[in-house]
Amino acid sequence: MIKWGIDLGGTKIEGVILDSSVDNKIIARKRIPTEGDKGYHHVLFQIKKLVEMLSSESGQKSSQIGIGTPGSIYPPTGHLKNSNSQHLNDQPFLVDLQNLLQIPVYMANDANCFALAETQMGIVPEITPNAKVVFGVIIGTGVGGGLVVNGEILNGANGIAGEWGHNFLHESGGPCYCGKTGCIETVISGPALERYYTENSGQYKSLKEIVGDRHSDPLAKATIDRLVKYFGIGLSSIINTIDPDVIVIGGGVGNIDLLYSKGIEEVKKHVFNPDCATQILKPKLGDSAGVFGAAFLN
């Protein structure tokens, strides 16, 4: 079966055509700039342009398509919300895109697409092929999450299932763009870690430098120790609530190896059980996960 996927990012839009009947063979794949500064309608036409380019390259015509977006649909209005690409918020994005492409469009946020891709063709079938419940975490510039149950995304009544990053973690995180204070995103995202280091040292270091200097710089070590501590507390709340078979950690912060040793030990301290059977894994697909997950929406 031929599957089409689009991953809408802040700077680029990526598209792929997969043949799911032949080991998810890639038939065509392209990227173009989003150009969000040119406005909402321009972004819609950029997506249409990419679909036409994929069709021209492959000789295929799409009958339906999946798209991963920043933010998600608010069910009562059908408008997009919670997108860090501000021009998309409060717009009837799904309806407008369907009208423009004249085909059915299936949409989910980028974290859900990440979770779905790793479940269908990533690390999950490789390590735990019988997993029923998979939670996908993205810890990078922001913190997001997606929930897949029996191979399908769970969206929820409010369209926010899996939005782990905007639960309260610790007041030291300070104000969050969402209007609350101390969200998980304000404590363990990449910018939050860099901000913590800068505020306490008076000088800036990138997250990569902080990780690399943790053996020689006491404050870099304190920053990473704080990450590990709150990673454990935050992630344990997911296990205590939905008890997933697998948690896959994506995003730039997810590349820090300590999360898979000391971080897992911290998780275990807070799980409501003598041990923790949930597998906490690095992803297999990397940056490709979003567009592959979008393809599996249809």
C-alpha positions as CSV (number, residue, x, y, z in Angstrom):
1,M,0.0,0.0,0.0
2,I,1.3,3.5,-0.9
3,K,1.4,5.9,2.0
4,W,2.1,9.7,1.8
5,G,3.4,11.7,4.7
6,I,4.2,15.4,5.3
7,D,6.1,16.7,8.3
8,L,5.5,20.5,8.8
9,G,8.3,22.1,10.7
10,G,9.1,25.7,11.6
11,T,11.8,26.0,9.0
12,K,11.3,23.1,6.6
13,I,8.5,20.9,5.2
14,E,9.5,17.3,4.4
15,G,7.4,14.8,2.4
16,V,7.8,11.1,1.8
17,I,6.0,8.4,-0.2
18,L,6.3,4.9,1.2
19,D,5.4,1.4,-0.1
20,S,4.3,-0.2,3.1
21,S,3.8,-3.6,1.3
22,V,7.6,-3.7,0.5
23,D,9.2,-3.1,3.9
24,N,8.3,0.6,3.9
25,K,10.4,1.3,0.8
26,I,10.9,5.0,0.2
27,I,9.6,5.8,-3.3
28,A,10.2,9.6,-3.1
29,R,11.4,12.0,-0.5
30,K,11.8,15.8,-0.6
31,R,12.2,18.9,1.6
32,I,11.4,22.6,0.9
33,P,11.5,25.6,3.2
34,T,8.4,26.4,5.2
35,E,8.7,30.2,4.8
36,G,6.3,30.8,7.6
37,D,7.3,34.5,7.7
38,K,5.2,34.9,4.5
39,G,2.0,33.9,6.3
40,Y,-0.5,31.2,6.9
41,H,-1.8,30.9,3.3
42,H,1.7,30.8,1.9
43,V,2.5,27.8,4.1
44,L,-0.6,26.0,2.8
45,F,0.6,26.5,-0.8
46,Q,4.1,25.4,0.1
47,I,2.6,22.1,1.3
48,K,0.6,21.8,-2.0
49,K,3.8,22.6,-3.9
50,L,5.7,19.8,-2.1
51,V,2.9,17.3,-2.8
52,E,3.0,18.2,-6.5
53,M,6.8,17.7,-6.5
54,L,6.6,14.3,-4.9
55,S,3.9,13.3,-7.4
56,S,6.0,14.5,-10.3
57,E,9.1,12.6,-9.1
58,S,7.3,9.3,-8.3
59,G,4.7,9.2,-11.0
60,Q,2.2,8.6,-8.2
61,K,-1.0,10.6,-7.4
62,S,-2.0,10.8,-3.8
63,S,-5.5,9.8,-2.8
64,Q,-5.0,10.7,0.8
65,I,-2.2,12.0,2.9
66,G,-1.0,12.3,6.5
67,I,0.5,15.4,8.0
68,G,2.4,16.0,11.3
69,T,2.2,19.5,12.6
70,P,3.4,21.6,15.6
71,G,0.4,21.9,17.8
72,S,-2.9,20.0,17.5
73,I,-6.5,20.4,16.6
74,Y,-8.9,21.7,19.3
75,P,-12.0,19.4,18.8
76,P,-14.8,22.0,19.6
77,T,-13.6,24.4,16.9
78,G,-11.5,22.3,14.5
79,H,-8.8,25.0,14.7
80,L,-5.1,24.5,15.4
81,K,-3.8,25.3,18.8
82,N,-0.6,25.2,20.9
83,S,1.7,25.6,17.9
84,N,5.0,27.3,18.3
85,S,4.6,28.4,14.7
86,Q,2.3,31.2,15.7
87,H,0.8,31.8,12.2
88,L,-0.9,28.4,12.4
89,N,-2.7,29.0,15.7
90,D,-6.5,29.6,15.6
91,Q,-6.7,28.6,12.0
92,P,-8.9,25.9,10.4
93,F,-5.7,24.3,9.1
94,L,-7.0,20.8,8.5
95,V,-10.1,21.9,6.6
96,D,-8.2,24.5,4.6
97,L,-5.5,22.0,3.6
98,Q,-8.2,19.4,2.5
99,N,-9.9,22.0,0.4
100,L,-6.6,23.0,-1.2
101,L,-5.4,19.4,-2.0
102,Q,-8.9,18.1,-2.7
103,I,-8.1,14.8,-0.9
104,P,-8.6,13.5,2.7
105,V,-5.9,14.7,5.1
106,Y,-5.1,12.9,8.4
107,M,-3.4,15.1,10.9
108,A,-1.5,14.6,14.2
109,N,1.0,16.6,16.2
110,D,4.7,16.0,15.7
111,A,5.2,14.1,19.0
112,N,2.4,11.7,18.1
113,C,3.9,11.1,14.7
114,F,7.3,10.4,16.4
115,A,5.6,7.8,18.6
116,L,3.7,6.2,15.8
117,A,6.8,6.0,13.5
118,E,8.9,4.3,16.3
119,T,6.0,1.9,17.0
120,Q,5.5,0.9,13.4
121,M,9.0,0.9,11.9
122,G,11.4,2.1,14.5
123,I,12.9,0.8,17.7
124,V,9.7,-0.7,19.2
125,P,9.2,-3.7,16.8
126,E,13.0,-4.3,17.0
127,I,13.2,-4.5,20.8
128,T,9.7,-5.1,22.1
129,P,7.5,-6.3,19.1
130,N,4.6,-7.2,21.4
131,A,4.3,-3.7,22.9
132,K,0.7,-2.5,23.2
133,V,1.2,0.9,24.8
134,V,4.0,3.2,23.6
135,F,4.8,6.7,24.9
136,G,7.0,8.9,22.7
137,V,8.8,11.8,24.3
138,I,10.5,14.6,22.6
139,I,12.9,16.7,24.7
140,G,14.5,19.4,22.7
141,T,13.7,23.1,22.3
142,G,10.4,22.1,23.9
143,V,9.1,19.0,25.6
144,G,6.3,17.0,24.0
145,G,4.8,13.6,24.1
146,G,2.6,11.2,22.1
147,L,0.7,8.1,23.0
148,V,0.1,5.1,20.8
149,V,-2.2,2.3,22.0
150,N,-2.6,-0.9,19.9
151,G,-0.8,0.7,17.0
152,E,-3.0,3.8,16.9
153,I,-2.6,7.4,18.2
154,L,-4.7,8.3,21.2
155,N,-5.8,11.9,20.9
156,G,-8.2,12.3,23.8
157,A,-11.3,14.4,24.4
158,N,-9.3,17.7,24.4
159,G,-6.8,16.7,21.7
160,I,-4.0,16.8,24.3
161,A,-3.3,13.1,25.1
162,G,0.4,12.8,25.7
163,E,1.1,16.5,26.4
164,W,3.5,15.6,29.1
165,G,5.7,18.8,28.8
166,H,3.0,21.0,30.3
167,N,2.5,19.3,33.6
168,F,3.9,20.9,36.7
169,L,7.4,19.7,37.7
170,H,9.1,22.3,39.8
171,E,8.6,26.0,40.5
172,S,12.3,26.8,39.8
173,G,11.5,26.4,36.1
174,G,9.7,29.7,36.2
175,P,7.0,31.0,33.8
176,C,6.1,28.9,30.7
177,Y,4.8,30.3,27.4
178,C,1.6,28.4,28.0
179,G,0.8,30.7,30.9
180,K,1.6,28.3,33.8
181,T,4.7,28.1,35.9
182,G,7.2,25.3,36.5
183,C,6.1,23.1,33.6
184,I,8.3,20.1,32.7
185,E,9.4,22.1,29.6
186,T,10.7,24.9,31.7
187,V,12.9,22.6,33.7
188,I,14.4,19.9,31.4
189,S,14.2,21.3,27.8
190,G,17.4,22.3,26.1
191,P,16.9,26.1,26.5
192,A,15.8,25.6,30.1
193,L,19.1,23.7,30.9
194,E,21.2,26.4,29.2
195,R,19.2,29.1,31.1
196,Y,19.8,27.4,34.4
197,Y,23.5,27.2,33.8
198,T,23.7,30.9,32.6
199,E,21.7,32.2,35.6
200,N,23.9,30.4,38.1
201,S,27.3,31.0,36.4
202,G,26.9,34.4,34.8
203,Q,28.1,33.0,31.5
204,Y,26.5,31.1,28.6
205,K,27.3,27.6,27.5
206,S,25.5,25.5,24.9
207,L,23.9,22.3,26.1
208,K,26.6,20.4,24.2
209,E,29.3,22.3,26.1
210,I,27.6,21.8,29.4
211,V,27.4,18.0,28.8
212,G,31.1,17.9,27.6
213,D,32.3,20.0,30.6
214,R,30.5,18.2,33.3
215,H,33.6,16.5,34.6
216,S,35.7,19.7,34.9
217,D,33.0,22.4,35.6
218,P,31.1,21.9,38.9
219,L,28.1,23.9,37.7
220,A,27.9,22.0,34.4
221,K,27.8,18.8,36.5
222,A,25.1,20.4,38.7
223,T,23.1,21.3,35.6
224,I,23.2,17.7,34.3
225,D,22.6,16.2,37.7
226,R,19.5,18.4,37.9
227,L,18.3,17.2,34.5
228,V,18.7,13.6,35.6
229,K,16.8,14.1,38.8
230,Y,13.8,15.9,37.2
231,F,13.8,13.6,34.2
232,G,13.3,10.7,36.7
233,I,10.5,12.5,38.6
234,G,8.8,13.7,35.5
235,L,8.9,10.4,33.5
236,S,7.8,8.4,36.6
237,S,4.4,10.2,36.5
238,I,3.8,8.8,33.0
239,I,4.6,5.2,34.2
240,N,2.5,5.6,37.3
241,T,-0.4,6.9,35.2
242,I,-0.5,4.8,32.0
243,D,2.1,2.2,32.7
244,P,3.4,1.9,29.1
245,D,5.3,-1.1,27.7
246,V,7.9,1.3,26.1
247,I,8.9,4.9,26.3
248,V,11.0,6.2,23.4
249,I,13.0,9.4,24.1
250,G,13.6,11.7,21.1
251,G,15.0,15.2,20.7
252,G,18.4,16.7,21.3
253,V,18.3,16.3,25.1
254,G,17.4,12.7,24.5
255,N,20.8,12.1,23.1
256,I,22.5,12.5,26.5
257,D,23.6,9.0,27.4
258,L,23.3,9.5,31.2
259,L,19.5,9.5,30.8
260,Y,19.7,5.8,29.9
261,S,21.7,4.9,33.0
262,K,21.4,7.3,35.9
263,G,18.2,8.7,34.4
264,I,16.5,5.3,34.4
265,E,17.7,4.8,38.0
266,E,16.0,8.0,39.0
267,V,12.8,6.9,37.3
268,K,12.8,3.7,39.3
269,K,13.0,5.7,42.5
270,H,9.6,7.3,41.9
271,V,7.7,4.5,40.2
272,F,4.9,3.0,42.3
273,N,6.3,-0.5,42.1
274,P,9.3,-2.4,43.5
275,D,10.9,-2.4,40.0
276,C,10.2,-0.8,36.6
277,A,9.5,-3.2,33.6
278,T,8.9,-0.3,31.2
279,Q,11.6,-0.2,28.5
280,I,13.1,3.3,28.1
281,L,14.8,3.4,24.7
282,K,16.6,5.7,22.3
283,P,14.8,6.1,18.9
284,K,15.9,4.4,15.7
285,L,14.6,6.8,13.1
286,G,16.0,10.1,14.3
287,D,14.9,13.2,12.4
288,S,13.0,10.9,9.9
289,A,10.4,9.8,12.5
290,G,8.0,12.7,12.0
291,V,7.5,12.3,8.3
292,F,7.3,8.5,8.5
293,G,4.8,8.7,11.4
294,A,2.7,11.1,9.3
295,A,2.7,8.5,6.5
296,F,1.2,6.0,8.9
297,L,-1.7,8.3,9.7
298,N,-3.4,7.2,6.5
